[in-house]
Amino acid sequence: MINMTPKQYLETLVNNKQCYDLDNGKVALYHKDIEQMAGYFDISVDVDIKTADGKLKFAICKAIATNNGNNKKYSSLGEAHPDTNGFAYFVAVAEKRAVDRAILKALHLHGDVLSYEELDLRNKPKSQPTKLKTKVKTLTEEIETKILSSKDKESFSKNLGKYANFLEQLLKENPGYANKLLEKIQVKQQQMETSNV
């Protein structure tokens, strides 16, 4: 594997459209990608819930990221409150915000890069598609076509196996779209079963 700096790693994610473009020219990275960066650059993280109130749906978590190469520590808080959080699981959001901020500090990217978990997209107009959504949809359509245009049971099974990880990831990131696609796949599977009887 080629050794990259955090900025080069970030550029790779941006070039692959694995980020959320913000109006101010900055980008927000997804939690899973920030965690993968931490693994790549040997950064470990400890998290502690400082406060959580189920009635108020309010939580604060503290994360400490340690660069295991030089043993430097970077801490950050993550908060979730109904006013700043459009997500259902407020403690998980507070934890992810704390972890992501601490990792980004350890990578010296904090301030230039945000975590997707920090965004409150409740009031964002849906008519503004992001680059990532456009790419995911295009890729999904391509994969959908490949699976659903399979000529026989063998190629159908092969394509399902080939794209299983993609479908799993899509289910996490865009469950609505993924479930519709899985329904189509199920119908196709039933058609193939019936045609072979």
Summary of the structure (lengths in Angstrom):
residues: 197
radius of gyration: 20.2
end to end distance: 49.0
largest distance: 64.9
contacts: 542
relative contact order: 0.11
helix: 52%
strand: 20%
